Amino acid sequence: MMNYDDIQITGASRRLNNVVACKIIAVDPAFGIKVEAAKNQTITLMPKNFEIFEYKPGMWVDCQLHKNNGEVTGCRRIGMTSPKFIPEE
């Protein structure tokens, strides 16, 4: 069972805290995970050293995005995306 942060569990809380589901597009042990944060914008995030989890392309992670004029200027990974918030492709 996954544990979710309070800002991930309701749609209203997600919108209020700028939490979005980001798809993992690449995994590199040396550089971390590359996620598609917004249209045509990717960000590389480094998992924490204590994490024992195998990330794979195609998985979804929740990220708290900070934007300036529509461009993502900062990103904080919250955790794995709850199945009910994974976008339909």
C-alpha positions, 0 to 999 in steps of 0.5 A, spaced: 500 500 500 502 506 498 502 512 503 500 519 500 501 526 502 495 530 504 496 535 498 495 529 493 488 525 496 483 530 493 482 534 487 481 540 490 487 540 494 491 538 488 489 544 484 490 548 490 497 546 491 499 545 484 500 538 484 500 534 477 501 527 475 507 527 471 509 521 467 516 518 467 519 518 460 526 515 462 530 513 468 538 513 469 541 511 475 546 516 475 542 522 473 535 520 476 528 520 473 526 524 467 519 526 467 514 530 462 512 536 467 508 540 462 507 540 454 514 539 451 517 540 458 521 535 461 525 535 468 530 531 471 529 529 478 534 525 483 530 520 488 532 521 495 538 516 497 534 512 502 528 510 497 528 503 495 524 503 489 525 501 482 522 507 477 520 505 470 518 509 464 511 509 464 510 510 471 506 516 474 509 521 480 506 527 483 510 533 482 508 540 485 510 545 480 512 552 480 511 556 474 513 563 471 509 565 465 507 558 463 514 555 464 516 550 469 521 554 474 521 549 479 519 542 481 518 538 487 516 530 487 511 528 492 510 521 491 507 516 486 500 518 483 494 515 486 491 511 480 485 515 480 489 521 478 493 518 473 490 521 466 487 517 461 492 517 454 
